[in-house]
Amino acid sequence: MTFSHLRSALADVVAIPVTPYKNGAVDLSTFKILLRRLIDNGVTTITPNGNTSEFYALTAAERRLLIEASSEAAGDEATLLLGVGHDIQTAITDVRLGRDAGIPMAMIHQPTHPHISAAGWVEYHAEIASAVPETAFVLYIRNEWVTAPMLVELSDRCPNIIGIKYAVPDPTQFARIRDLAGADRFVWIAGLAEPYALSYAAHGATGFTSGLVNVNPELSLALRDALRNGNYSLAGSLLARISRFEEMRAEHRSANNVSVVKEALAQLDLCDRSIRPPSREVDDSDRTEIAEILADWATSHNLLATPRPSEKTVVT
């Protein structure tokens, strides 16, 4: 699979699957079913071991099992973008496990360390990417102090870095860093999911990440199509449909980011709602509200129709 093909795969909905548990252990059978549900509903790019997968709550052995299960479930019907991180050697080990399982891309999680220098940040990513040159890499940018020159240096050193998952909540800064680093140098992905997909698309993002897609693939893919068609009016209407669900995920510094998704999946009888500390399950009030949102989504699909050409918003 060429880097050109992989760049195309990133310009899409990049789904971050949940990691279901059963009696405290990773439920691989249900995990595979959830991945197949995504693929069968038209999702073609998936990030196992991402943040919605509870990456930081998984052991090395569990991550290995999920790598193998992802490859088995996806086959050649979806492109996998494996989440890796922690210390440099651990990240490289996971990338190589993914490579050996047929996973062609890896996303490097933002490093968690109390003392990060700009030069050290560059070196961290360069050492991981250069260790597995046959794998394509995406950088996960969550800090506003990451600059365009840092990204350009990494690209020059490691041409297998092909994408940027930008998760700083500032569309103006995104536009600036994309312009300075080079619009065509990387595939630019809105890393804060659907709520920022429209504003980032207006500034050149061609893909967006999603946890919501686990629950309602139809809505996420409809938003993707609206953005591709330049129909920003329809995109805005779709975002209004999902806004409360995403607000609930973002509340309290995103404390319930994953648990809201898992609660919705549990109410759909797709997986258990259990989640590992330091996250927690949602309370009864949130469960009631999530049920109301699911009921609304189930009874109204008028916004999902493909717009006729005359209905498209033309951006000049």
Backbone bond lengths (Angstrom), bond angles and torsions (degrees), N, CA, C in turn:
res aa  C-N    CA-C-N  psi(-1)  N-CA   C-N-CA  omega(-1)  CA-C   N-CA-C  phi
1 M - - - 1.475 - - 1.533 108.66 -
2 T 1.324 117.22 124.15 1.460 121.33 -174.79 1.520 111.52 -79.94
3 F 1.335 115.98 158.88 1.461 120.21 176.21 1.523 110.63 -61.42
4 S 1.349 116.97 -32.22 1.462 119.88 178.28 1.526 110.61 -62.41
5 H 1.326 116.43 -42.49 1.468 120.23 177.71 1.518 110.66 -64.87
6 L 1.316 116.55 -38.81 1.463 120.38 -179.16 1.526 111.09 -68.35
7 R 1.319 116.92 -35.70 1.467 119.37 176.03 1.527 110.08 -61.28
8 S 1.313 116.79 -40.47 1.466 119.89 178.18 1.518 110.90 -64.14
9 A 1.330 116.92 -36.97 1.467 120.56 -179.26 1.519 111.52 -64.93
10 L 1.333 117.23 -30.75 1.462 120.94 -178.96 1.527 112.25 -76.84
11 A 1.317 117.11 -21.49 1.474 121.18 -179.44 1.524 109.28 -83.72
12 D 1.331 115.44 62.61 1.462 120.60 -170.50 1.529 108.02 -161.71
13 V 1.321 116.14 -172.73 1.462 120.65 168.98 1.521 107.02 -74.14
14 V 1.324 116.20 119.18 1.469 121.25 178.75 1.533 106.65 -100.63
15 A 1.329 115.38 99.76 1.456 121.05 -173.71 1.520 111.42 -78.19
16 I 1.333 116.20 135.94 1.461 121.70 175.67 1.525 107.03 -110.85
17 P 1.329 119.34 104.77 1.460 120.82 -174.56 1.527 112.03 -76.31
18 V 1.326 116.12 153.57 1.454 120.39 173.05 1.520 109.18 -78.67
19 T 1.333 115.12 161.55 1.458 121.75 172.30 1.521 108.05 -107.39
20 P 1.323 118.43 106.10 1.467 119.82 -179.12 1.524 111.47 -78.01
21 Y 1.324 115.90 150.80 1.460 121.77 178.75 1.523 109.68 -120.65
22 K 1.314 114.75 156.40 1.461 122.43 173.04 1.515 107.67 -142.48
23 N 1.329 115.18 117.89 1.468 120.93 -176.69 1.526 111.58 54.74
24 G 1.330 115.39 37.38 1.457 121.21 175.90 1.512 115.54 87.67
25 A 1.328 117.61 -13.94 1.464 121.09 -178.85 1.523 110.57 -102.82
26 V 1.328 116.52 157.74 1.461 121.06 176.83 1.524 109.27 -62.17
27 D 1.317 116.18 129.39 1.461 123.02 -178.34 1.532 108.04 -96.01
28 L 1.329 115.69 89.57 1.458 120.19 -173.74 1.524 112.43 -67.80
29 S 1.315 117.13 -34.59 1.460 119.90 179.38 1.527 110.94 -61.68
30 T 1.336 116.48 -48.28 1.458 120.13 178.83 1.516 111.15 -67.03
31 F 1.328 117.06 -36.89 1.460 120.91 177.67 1.530 110.73 -56.74
32 K 1.325 116.78 -45.89 1.461 120.17 179.80 1.526 111.21 -64.59
33 I 1.323 116.55 -38.12 1.467 120.16 178.45 1.529 110.38 -63.43
34 L 1.342 116.28 -41.57 1.467 119.89 179.51 1.524 111.42 -65.76
35 L 1.339 117.10 -38.84 1.465 119.62 176.93 1.530 110.73 -65.10
36 R 1.326 116.30 -41.72 1.456 118.99 179.15 1.527 110.57 -64.59
37 R 1.327 116.71 -36.50 1.464 119.81 177.52 1.529 110.50 -60.65
38 L 1.330 117.25 -42.78 1.457 120.50 176.85 1.522 110.95 -60.01
39 I 1.328 115.45 -49.86 1.463 120.13 -176.35 1.516 110.99 -64.83
40 D 1.323 116.94 -43.67 1.462 120.64 -179.06 1.524 112.03 -64.74
41 N 1.334 116.74 -21.38 1.468 120.68 178.22 1.526 112.59 -96.08
42 G 1.333 117.36 9.33 1.450 120.27 172.11 1.513 116.62 102.84
43 V 1.329 118.41 4.43 1.467 121.33 178.27 1.522 108.19 -81.74
44 T 1.329 116.96 131.28 1.466 120.31 -173.77 1.524 114.17 -121.41
45 T 1.329 118.35 -4.23 1.466 121.00 178.26 1.525 108.01 -132.32
46 I 1.333 116.82 123.37 1.464 121.90 -171.20 1.523 110.03 -136.07
47 T 1.348 115.71 137.60 1.461 122.17 -179.83 1.523 110.77 -112.42
48 P 1.335 118.48 89.22 1.469 118.56 171.56 1.524 110.16 -68.19
49 N 1.326 115.84 151.62 1.467 122.28 -178.76 1.534 111.86 63.05
50 G 1.329 115.43 36.18 1.461 120.63 172.40 1.520 110.22 -92.68
51 N 1.319 116.70 -172.43 1.464 119.66 -178.68 1.527 112.41 -65.69
52 T 1.333 117.40 -39.95 1.463 119.67 176.87 1.526 110.73 -67.68
53 S 1.325 116.70 -16.90 1.464 122.05 175.16 1.523 112.17 -83.87
54 E 1.344 117.53 2.62 1.466 122.96 -176.47 1.541 111.34 62.08
55 F 1.319 115.69 45.05 1.460 122.55 -176.54 1.521 112.89 -46.63
56 Y 1.337 116.59 -46.95 1.464 119.53 -173.08 1.525 112.97 -77.04
57 A 1.337 118.02 -7.64 1.462 121.58 177.12 1.520 112.03 -98.82
58 L 1.334 117.85 -0.24 1.453 122.15 -176.51 1.521 111.16 -96.83
59 T 1.327 116.23 143.04 1.457 120.55 174.73 1.523 109.65 -80.82
60 A 1.321 116.59 167.57 1.462 120.72 177.46 1.525 110.85 -60.30
61 A 1.330 116.52 -40.54 1.467 120.08 179.66 1.525 111.03 -65.06
62 E 1.332 117.03 -39.43 1.463 120.54 179.15 1.523 110.69 -67.66
63 R 1.311 117.12 -40.12 1.459 119.35 177.99 1.524 110.54 -61.32
64 R 1.326 117.02 -40.33 1.461 120.79 177.98 1.539 110.51 -61.20
65 L 1.337 116.27 -45.50 1.468 120.16 179.46 1.523 111.37 -60.92
66 L 1.335 116.51 -39.89 1.459 120.14 -179.98 1.525 112.08 -70.65
67 I 1.328 116.87 -33.01 1.467 120.57 174.20 1.519 109.77 -60.47
68 E 1.321 116.05 -49.32 1.467 120.57 -178.56 1.528 111.03 -65.09
69 A 1.339 116.90 -43.07 1.458 120.58 -179.34 1.528 111.41 -65.31
70 S 1.330 117.07 -37.83 1.465 120.76 179.00 1.517 111.22 -62.83
71 S 1.323 115.43 -44.99 1.457 119.66 -179.57 1.522 110.91 -63.94
72 E 1.335 116.56 -41.55 1.458 120.45 179.87 1.530 111.02 -64.59
73 A 1.325 117.14 -42.97 1.458 121.01 -176.58 1.524 112.18 -71.03
74 A 1.334 116.12 -38.57 1.466 119.75 -174.72 1.515 112.62 -80.59
75 G 1.338 116.59 -36.19 1.452 118.95 -175.13 1.517 110.31 56.36
76 D 1.333 116.07 -132.02 1.462 119.91 176.75 1.520 111.81 -107.27
77 E 1.349 116.00 19.69 1.466 120.04 -177.67 1.522 112.87 -93.83
78 A 1.321 117.64 -12.47 1.463 121.01 178.27 1.518 108.30 -145.21
79 T 1.326 115.71 153.70 1.456 121.65 176.61 1.519 108.45 -96.46
80 L 1.332 116.02 127.74 1.459 121.13 -178.14 1.519 110.84 -99.37
81 L 1.332 114.73 138.21 1.462 124.10 177.68 1.527 105.88 -121.80
82 L 1.313 117.31 98.51 1.458 122.04 -171.09 1.523 112.30 -77.24
83 G 1.331 117.48 129.26 1.455 121.10 174.33 1.523 110.81 -78.95
84 V 1.342 116.44 129.05 1.465 121.92 178.43 1.521 108.80 -134.70
85 G 1.331 116.41 161.78 1.460 119.29 179.31 1.508 112.29 176.15
86 H 1.339 116.02 -149.05 1.465 123.45 -173.64 1.535 108.81 68.58
87 D 1.326 118.50 -146.31 1.460 120.25 -179.17 1.527 110.03 -71.74
88 I 1.325 115.83 165.31 1.461 121.09 -173.00 1.527 111.84 -58.92
89 Q 1.317 117.79 -46.95 1.455 119.65 -176.44 1.518 112.08 -67.72
90 T 1.326 116.73 -36.80 1.468 119.85 176.94 1.519 110.21 -63.05
91 A 1.332 116.53 -43.11 1.463 120.12 178.99 1.528 110.70 -62.35
92 I 1.324 117.09 -44.72 1.466 120.39 -179.79 1.522 110.78 -62.86
93 T 1.328 116.59 -41.00 1.468 120.24 178.40 1.516 111.15 -59.34
94 D 1.333 117.07 -44.69 1.464 120.72 179.94 1.530 111.24 -66.50
95 V 1.326 117.45 -39.09 1.467 119.83 177.85 1.525 110.11 -60.97
96 R 1.327 116.40 -44.28 1.472 119.96 -179.48 1.524 111.54 -66.39
97 L 1.333 117.00 -37.16 1.466 119.78 174.63 1.526 110.03 -61.19
98 G 1.330 115.47 -42.62 1.455 119.36 177.56 1.515 111.87 -64.05
99 R 1.310 116.40 -45.55 1.475 120.53 178.24 1.525 110.81 -56.56
100 D 1.326 116.40 -46.22 1.461 120.07 -178.33 1.529 112.16 -66.63
101 A 1.347 116.32 -23.16 1.465 120.77 177.20 1.526 111.71 -90.10
102 G 1.337 116.65 2.11 1.459 120.41 177.56 1.514 114.58 91.83
103 I 1.344 118.02 14.36 1.465 121.10 179.09 1.529 108.47 -89.05
104 P 1.337 118.42 120.64 1.467 120.38 -169.88 1.518 115.85 -88.94
105 M 1.349 117.43 -11.13 1.468 119.79 -175.06 1.523 110.67 -135.01
106 A 1.323 115.01 154.13 1.462 120.84 175.32 1.518 109.79 -137.51
107 M 1.331 115.60 140.23 1.459 121.81 173.56 1.520 107.91 -105.76
108 I 1.322 116.58 125.23 1.460 120.87 179.99 1.522 108.61 -89.34
109 H 1.338 116.25 114.82 1.458 120.55 177.62 1.531 110.16 -60.17
110 Q 1.327 115.52 147.69 1.466 120.72 173.88 1.523 109.02 -53.17
111 P 1.337 118.62 124.45 1.466 119.45 -177.34 1.528 111.89 -62.49
112 T 1.323 115.69 137.64 1.468 121.89 177.46 1.520 107.97 -103.24
113 H 1.304 116.03 111.42 1.463 122.02 -176.59 1.524 106.84 -160.87
114 P 1.328 118.14 139.46 1.473 118.54 -178.29 1.517 114.52 -71.21
115 H 1.332 117.48 -15.32 1.472 120.18 -175.25 1.528 108.59 -134.31
116 I 1.337 115.99 94.28 1.465 121.25 -177.64 1.520 109.51 -117.43
117 S 1.322 116.38 122.04 1.462 120.92 174.24 1.519 108.72 -97.64
118 A 1.322 116.09 159.95 1.462 119.95 178.89 1.523 110.76 -62.14
119 A 1.332 116.54 -45.79 1.466 120.01 179.79 1.526 110.99 -64.66
120 G 1.339 116.33 -38.78 1.454 120.06 178.92 1.517 111.94 -67.77
121 W 1.331 117.14 -35.80 1.464 121.50 176.88 1.525 109.71 -61.62
122 V 1.329 117.22 -45.56 1.462 121.38 178.16 1.524 110.24 -61.58
123 E 1.330 116.82 -45.42 1.461 120.61 -176.67 1.528 111.38 -64.98
124 Y 1.324 116.96 -39.02 1.460 121.82 178.52 1.524 110.38 -55.35
125 H 1.324 116.19 -51.67 1.457 120.05 -178.02 1.527 111.84 -69.99
126 A 1.329 116.91 -37.62 1.462 120.39 -178.65 1.529 111.10 -64.58
127 E 1.322 117.54 -40.68 1.467 119.91 -179.42 1.522 111.16 -65.05
128 I 1.324 116.92 -38.74 1.465 119.76 179.64 1.524 110.53 -69.35
129 A 1.323 116.67 -49.09 1.469 120.04 -176.02 1.522 112.04 -66.38
130 S 1.325 117.38 -38.79 1.462 119.97 -177.57 1.525 112.36 -73.43
131 A 1.328 117.56 -20.22 1.464 120.49 -179.73 1.524 112.44 -72.93
132 V 1.343 116.69 -22.88 1.473 120.56 -178.83 1.533 107.45 -133.99
133 P 1.335 117.44 73.02 1.468 120.17 -171.53 1.521 114.27 -66.10
134 E 1.328 117.46 -19.30 1.462 119.79 179.80 1.529 112.95 -79.95
135 T 1.330 116.83 -11.55 1.461 121.99 177.44 1.524 109.64 -94.51
136 A 1.335 116.79 138.30 1.464 121.27 174.52 1.526 108.89 -85.33
137 F 1.340 116.07 145.52 1.457 120.42 -175.30 1.519 112.19 -124.12
138 V 1.333 113.73 148.11 1.468 122.94 172.77 1.524 107.00 -121.58
139 L 1.326 116.89 134.72 1.457 121.79 177.14 1.520 109.41 -94.38
140 Y 1.314 116.29 137.13 1.468 122.44 -179.37 1.533 107.12 -102.81
141 I 1.337 116.89 104.14 1.462 122.12 -174.47 1.522 109.55 -98.72
142 R 1.336 117.06 113.77 1.462 122.03 179.02 1.532 111.89 -117.70
143 N 1.323 117.98 -7.43 1.462 121.69 -177.30 1.522 110.82 -110.66
144 E 1.326 115.93 132.37 1.466 120.81 -176.02 1.516 113.02 -70.16
145 W 1.347 117.35 -14.91 1.461 119.17 -178.50 1.526 113.43 -82.40
146 V 1.331 117.34 -4.44 1.471 119.40 174.68 1.527 107.93 -72.28
147 T 1.321 117.11 124.65 1.459 122.37 -172.63 1.527 112.00 -105.25
148 A 1.312 115.21 165.08 1.458 121.19 176.69 1.532 111.94 -60.97
149 P 1.353 120.09 -43.58 1.471 118.90 177.93 1.536 112.98 -58.90
150 M 1.329 117.48 -33.65 1.467 119.99 176.92 1.521 110.34 -63.63
151 L 1.323 116.79 -41.73 1.459 120.91 -179.80 1.532 110.90 -69.39
152 V 1.320 116.47 -39.79 1.465 120.24 179.02 1.523 110.16 -63.88
153 E 1.338 117.32 -42.91 1.466 120.29 178.04 1.525 110.80 -59.48
154 L 1.330 116.63 -44.05 1.464 119.69 179.29 1.520 111.35 -63.67
155 S 1.313 117.36 -41.73 1.460 121.23 179.45 1.526 111.19 -62.95
156 D 1.325 116.43 -40.74 1.463 120.40 179.23 1.528 111.13 -66.07
157 R 1.322 116.26 -38.61 1.463 120.45 -179.35 1.518 112.33 -77.72
158 C 1.321 116.68 -33.65 1.472 121.76 -173.87 1.528 109.33 -133.31
159 P 1.328 117.88 87.41 1.465 120.10 -178.40 1.526 113.38 -65.50
160 N 1.330 117.28 -9.17 1.472 119.73 176.71 1.523 112.09 -83.48
161 I 1.339 118.17 1.27 1.468 121.06 169.89 1.517 106.84 -85.11
162 I 1.329 116.72 109.98 1.467 120.06 -170.15 1.527 113.72 -116.45
163 G 1.336 118.07 -10.52 1.453 118.78 -175.35 1.512 113.26 -141.48
164 I 1.322 115.25 154.81 1.462 123.02 176.27 1.523 108.42 -125.50
165 K 1.328 115.73 118.90 1.466 121.76 172.11 1.524 105.87 -95.09
166 Y 1.335 115.51 100.78 1.464 120.20 -171.69 1.520 109.81 -95.51
167 A 1.340 115.97 114.94 1.469 121.50 -173.23 1.521 111.85 -122.73
168 V 1.324 115.99 37.70 1.461 121.96 171.74 1.530 106.85 -99.54
169 P 1.335 119.49 125.22 1.470 121.18 -173.81 1.521 113.12 -77.10
170 D 1.328 115.58 63.12 1.463 120.85 -178.33 1.529 108.50 -150.53
171 P 1.337 118.73 92.58 1.459 120.97 -177.84 1.529 113.55 -59.19
172 T 1.332 116.47 -33.43 1.461 119.26 179.56 1.524 110.66 -65.96
173 Q 1.330 116.47 -42.98 1.467 119.31 177.56 1.519 110.73 -66.76
174 F 1.327 116.65 -37.59 1.464 119.44 176.55 1.525 110.11 -58.47
175 A 1.314 116.82 -47.25 1.461 120.35 -179.43 1.526 111.16 -59.97
176 R 1.331 115.24 -40.56 1.463 119.46 -178.28 1.524 111.87 -66.70
177 I 1.327 116.31 -46.78 1.468 119.34 -176.29 1.523 110.61 -69.82
178 R 1.330 116.73 -34.46 1.466 119.83 175.99 1.512 110.75 -63.54
179 D 1.309 116.61 -43.55 1.467 120.60 -179.53 1.525 111.03 -65.47
180 L 1.338 117.05 -43.29 1.462 120.69 -176.47 1.529 112.26 -73.11
181 A 1.325 117.25 -36.13 1.462 120.48 -179.72 1.522 111.96 -78.96
182 G 1.317 116.25 -26.38 1.457 121.02 -179.53 1.508 110.92 116.40
183 A 1.329 115.62 113.78 1.459 120.31 -176.09 1.517 112.07 -59.55
184 D 1.338 117.27 -33.46 1.463 121.34 -176.25 1.527 113.22 -98.06
185 R 1.316 116.21 -2.68 1.461 119.01 -178.32 1.526 110.96 -68.70
186 F 1.351 116.17 -38.76 1.453 122.43 -178.63 1.529 109.91 -128.60
187 V 1.336 115.60 163.67 1.457 120.69 162.75 1.524 106.02 -84.30
188 W 1.327 117.33 126.76 1.462 122.20 -175.36 1.522 109.49 -101.50
189 I 1.338 115.18 121.19 1.453 122.14 -174.14 1.528 109.12 -116.43
190 A 1.336 116.58 131.14 1.463 120.74 174.38 1.526 107.77 -71.78
191 G 1.325 116.46 107.63 1.449 121.23 -171.44 1.508 115.32 -88.51
192 L 1.333 116.75 4.44 1.466 120.59 177.55 1.526 110.93 -108.86
193 A 1.325 114.90 24.61 1.458 122.73 170.33 1.534 112.96 66.80
194 E 1.335 115.69 -161.09 1.465 122.13 -171.94 1.527 114.38 -54.49
195 P 1.345 120.49 -41.82 1.469 118.45 -176.71 1.528 114.52 -56.97
196 Y 1.330 117.81 -26.54 1.459 120.90 179.99 1.530 112.36 -108.02
197 A 1.321 117.31 1.26 1.464 119.87 -175.73 1.520 112.60 -61.45
198 L 1.330 117.72 -41.24 1.461 121.34 -177.71 1.524 111.50 -69.01
199 S 1.318 117.10 -51.05 1.468 119.41 -177.62 1.521 111.34 -65.49
200 Y 1.321 118.05 -35.90 1.462 119.84 178.74 1.524 111.20 -74.66
201 A 1.340 117.32 -34.48 1.464 119.65 176.24 1.523 110.67 -62.09
202 A 1.328 116.54 -37.83 1.460 120.33 178.12 1.518 111.59 -62.06
203 H 1.343 116.43 -23.13 1.462 121.55 179.55 1.525 112.29 -105.78
204 G 1.318 117.31 13.50 1.456 119.41 169.56 1.514 117.34 110.41
205 A 1.329 119.71 -0.30 1.464 120.14 175.62 1.523 109.20 -68.98
206 T 1.322 116.82 137.66 1.464 120.54 -178.23 1.521 112.66 -110.81
207 G 1.321 117.57 -1.90 1.457 121.85 176.36 1.511 109.64 -145.69
208 F 1.329 116.66 167.48 1.454 120.22 174.16 1.521 109.27 -148.68
209 T 1.326 115.48 148.64 1.452 120.81 178.47 1.529 109.65 -82.05
210 S 1.336 116.02 161.35 1.456 118.57 -179.66 1.519 111.81 -155.79
211 G 1.341 114.65 132.61 1.456 121.87 166.39 1.513 109.59 -101.10
212 L 1.331 115.90 -31.84 1.463 122.47 176.20 1.517 112.00 -53.35
213 V 1.332 117.34 -33.98 1.462 121.73 -176.07 1.520 111.88 -58.50
214 N 1.345 117.96 -24.86 1.456 120.28 174.87 1.519 111.17 -59.32
215 V 1.332 115.85 -35.49 1.463 122.19 -175.06 1.518 111.06 -88.70
216 N 1.325 116.83 -48.80 1.456 121.35 -174.32 1.529 110.13 -136.79
217 P 1.344 117.01 81.27 1.466 119.51 -179.45 1.520 112.78 -57.33
218 E 1.327 117.00 -33.74 1.464 121.34 -176.57 1.528 111.59 -59.47
219 L 1.316 117.11 -43.20 1.462 120.34 -179.56 1.524 111.41 -65.45
220 S 1.329 117.17 -45.66 1.468 120.58 -178.36 1.521 111.36 -63.86
221 L 1.319 116.84 -42.86 1.461 119.75 -179.51 1.526 111.64 -70.87
222 A 1.341 117.10 -32.38 1.463 119.62 175.07 1.520 111.06 -64.80
223 L 1.342 116.56 -38.47 1.460 120.23 176.55 1.522 110.27 -64.99
224 R 1.315 116.88 -43.74 1.472 119.90 176.66 1.520 110.90 -55.35
225 D 1.326 116.79 -47.89 1.466 120.19 -177.49 1.525 111.44 -65.29
226 A 1.336 117.04 -38.76 1.461 119.92 178.48 1.528 110.57 -62.63
227 L 1.323 116.83 -41.34 1.466 120.32 179.09 1.525 110.82 -67.28
228 R 1.316 117.23 -41.00 1.460 120.23 178.47 1.528 111.63 -62.82
229 N 1.329 116.03 -35.74 1.460 120.85 -179.39 1.525 112.93 -80.96
230 G 1.326 116.34 -5.38 1.456 119.38 -176.08 1.513 112.70 72.56
231 N 1.330 117.20 18.27 1.458 120.91 -179.41 1.525 108.48 -91.35
232 Y 1.315 115.24 79.21 1.462 120.27 -174.52 1.525 111.58 -72.38
233 S 1.326 117.29 -23.49 1.458 119.87 175.92 1.527 110.48 -65.48
234 L 1.325 116.61 -48.06 1.464 120.48 177.36 1.525 109.81 -63.48
235 A 1.332 117.16 -40.93 1.464 119.99 178.84 1.519 110.81 -58.44
236 G 1.329 116.76 -42.14 1.454 120.11 178.32 1.518 112.17 -63.55
237 S 1.322 116.89 -37.80 1.467 120.31 178.44 1.521 111.07 -67.01
238 L 1.314 116.49 -40.01 1.463 120.22 177.80 1.524 111.02 -65.32
239 L 1.320 116.36 -40.06 1.468 119.97 178.64 1.522 110.73 -64.10
240 A 1.318 116.91 -34.77 1.466 119.58 176.79 1.522 110.78 -63.73
241 R 1.337 116.70 -34.62 1.469 120.44 179.42 1.521 112.11 -65.53
242 I 1.325 116.54 -32.84 1.469 119.84 -174.09 1.528 112.63 -103.60
243 S 1.330 117.34 -1.41 1.468 119.83 -169.19 1.522 113.04 -59.90
244 R 1.332 117.99 -44.17 1.464 119.14 -176.54 1.526 111.13 -66.70
245 F 1.320 117.24 -39.08 1.469 120.60 177.23 1.525 110.10 -58.83
246 E 1.321 116.51 -45.53 1.466 120.34 -178.96 1.527 111.64 -72.30
247 E 1.325 117.62 -32.36 1.468 120.33 174.86 1.522 110.56 -62.09
248 M 1.325 116.48 -42.21 1.460 120.09 178.86 1.528 110.73 -61.26
249 R 1.301 117.16 -37.98 1.465 120.94 178.56 1.528 111.84 -67.81
250 A 1.324 116.51 -30.93 1.459 120.91 -175.89 1.524 114.07 -87.67
251 E 1.326 117.48 -14.42 1.463 120.17 -176.25 1.529 112.07 -64.35
252 H 1.331 115.03 152.51 1.470 122.10 176.19 1.536 111.29 56.58
253 R 1.343 114.73 48.13 1.460 121.46 179.96 1.531 111.46 58.33
254 S 1.321 116.07 39.92 1.466 123.29 177.76 1.524 112.87 64.16
255 A 1.334 117.00 28.02 1.459 120.63 -177.99 1.526 111.93 -59.68
256 N 1.339 116.29 -34.49 1.465 119.86 -177.23 1.527 112.35 -105.97
257 N 1.308 117.00 24.54 1.455 121.29 -175.22 1.524 112.01 -54.86
258 V 1.322 116.19 -46.84 1.459 120.67 -178.19 1.526 111.13 -87.88
259 S 1.328 117.06 -36.76 1.461 119.81 -175.35 1.530 112.07 -65.88
260 V 1.325 118.50 -30.36 1.470 120.46 175.22 1.532 109.98 -64.53
261 V 1.318 116.45 -43.44 1.467 120.26 178.36 1.523 110.44 -64.00
262 K 1.330 116.29 -44.91 1.469 119.11 -179.30 1.529 111.81 -65.95
263 E 1.324 117.00 -35.90 1.458 119.82 177.62 1.530 109.89 -63.41
264 A 1.312 116.64 -43.47 1.464 119.78 178.60 1.535 110.58 -62.20
265 L 1.314 116.82 -43.22 1.467 120.24 178.44 1.523 111.15 -63.76
266 A 1.333 116.59 -38.09 1.468 120.19 177.83 1.524 110.56 -63.95
267 Q 1.328 116.96 -41.94 1.457 119.84 179.14 1.530 112.21 -66.86
268 L 1.321 116.33 -22.99 1.464 121.14 175.28 1.527 111.82 -90.10
269 D 1.338 116.11 4.85 1.470 122.38 179.95 1.523 112.56 60.77
270 L 1.343 115.26 37.82 1.457 120.11 -179.07 1.522 112.92 -104.16
271 C 1.332 117.96 -28.60 1.462 120.14 175.91 1.515 109.80 -163.44
272 D 1.316 116.38 170.90 1.457 121.66 178.39 1.533 109.35 -73.38
273 R 1.331 116.16 149.73 1.464 120.55 -179.23 1.529 112.96 -83.74
274 S 1.320 118.83 -4.43 1.467 121.25 -173.75 1.525 111.49 -62.16
275 I 1.318 114.40 146.02 1.462 122.32 -176.90 1.520 108.04 -145.37
276 R 1.304 117.20 151.53 1.458 120.84 -174.74 1.531 111.71 -92.92
277 P 1.345 116.20 147.76 1.459 120.28 171.83 1.531 109.04 -61.02
278 P 1.331 118.05 147.90 1.459 127.30 13.42 1.537 115.17 -86.22
279 S 1.342 118.20 7.67 1.463 119.62 170.90 1.526 108.76 -81.68
280 R 1.344 115.96 175.90 1.468 120.03 179.27 1.517 108.86 -152.16
281 E 1.329 115.77 161.62 1.453 120.06 176.44 1.528 109.77 -70.26
282 V 1.325 116.78 154.85 1.462 120.89 178.59 1.528 109.67 -72.45
283 D 1.332 116.24 161.64 1.464 120.24 -179.66 1.535 110.50 -87.51
284 D 1.343 115.48 177.93 1.464 120.49 -175.54 1.526 112.39 -61.90
285 S 1.328 116.77 -36.80 1.462 119.99 179.47 1.529 110.82 -63.11
286 D 1.324 116.23 -44.37 1.459 120.17 178.38 1.525 110.91 -65.24
287 R 1.323 117.22 -37.66 1.462 120.15 179.02 1.526 111.34 -61.12
288 T 1.315 115.39 -40.88 1.463 119.53 178.45 1.518 110.85 -63.87
289 E 1.316 116.53 -43.21 1.464 119.63 -178.77 1.524 111.12 -67.48
290 I 1.319 116.71 -38.89 1.469 119.66 177.37 1.524 110.35 -62.91
291 A 1.325 117.41 -39.20 1.468 120.69 177.39 1.528 110.63 -60.76
292 E 1.331 116.64 -39.83 1.463 120.37 179.13 1.526 111.08 -66.01
293 I 1.321 116.71 -39.69 1.469 120.29 178.37 1.529 110.27 -63.79
294 L 1.321 116.49 -45.29 1.466 120.08 179.66 1.524 110.93 -61.96
295 A 1.313 116.66 -38.76 1.463 120.14 178.70 1.523 110.81 -63.94
296 D 1.330 116.27 -40.14 1.469 120.13 178.29 1.518 110.72 -64.03
297 W 1.318 116.58 -45.49 1.465 119.87 179.41 1.528 111.83 -62.20
298 A 1.329 116.49 -34.06 1.464 120.33 -176.29 1.524 113.12 -75.33
299 T 1.329 117.01 -20.46 1.470 119.41 -172.82 1.524 113.84 -108.14
300 S 1.312 117.95 -6.34 1.460 119.31 -177.32 1.513 109.82 -137.30
301 H 1.314 116.73 116.89 1.465 121.65 179.91 1.520 112.08 -124.85
302 N 1.328 116.47 14.32 1.456 118.76 -173.97 1.515 113.20 -64.85
303 L 1.320 117.79 -21.58 1.462 119.75 -179.04 1.519 112.22 -86.22
304 L 1.340 117.59 -2.92 1.451 119.35 -175.55 1.515 113.05 -95.93
305 A 1.308 117.44 -2.96 1.460 120.06 -179.53 1.522 110.33 -66.93
306 T 1.327 116.26 141.55 1.456 120.36 177.47 1.521 109.46 -67.72
307 P 1.328 118.67 125.23 1.468 119.80 -176.63 1.525 112.39 -70.29
308 R 1.319 115.92 144.74 1.459 119.65 172.81 1.520 108.68 -70.13
309 P 1.344 117.83 154.20 1.467 120.12 -177.85 1.523 112.99 -52.30
310 S 1.321 117.46 -36.10 1.459 120.27 -178.10 1.511 112.40 -68.49
311 E 1.367 116.72 -17.83 1.461 120.14 -177.44 1.524 111.98 -91.42
312 K 1.317 117.20 -8.84 1.450 120.09 -175.96 1.533 110.55 -71.18
313 T 1.300 114.50 143.88 1.454 119.78 174.61 1.505 109.78 -83.59
314 V 1.319 117.09 124.42 1.453 120.63 -179.41 1.518 108.91 -93.80
315 V 1.334 116.03 124.19 1.451 120.92 -179.97 1.521 108.08 -98.89
316 T 1.303 116.02 123.18 1.479 119.51 -178.47 1.509 110.00 -111.19
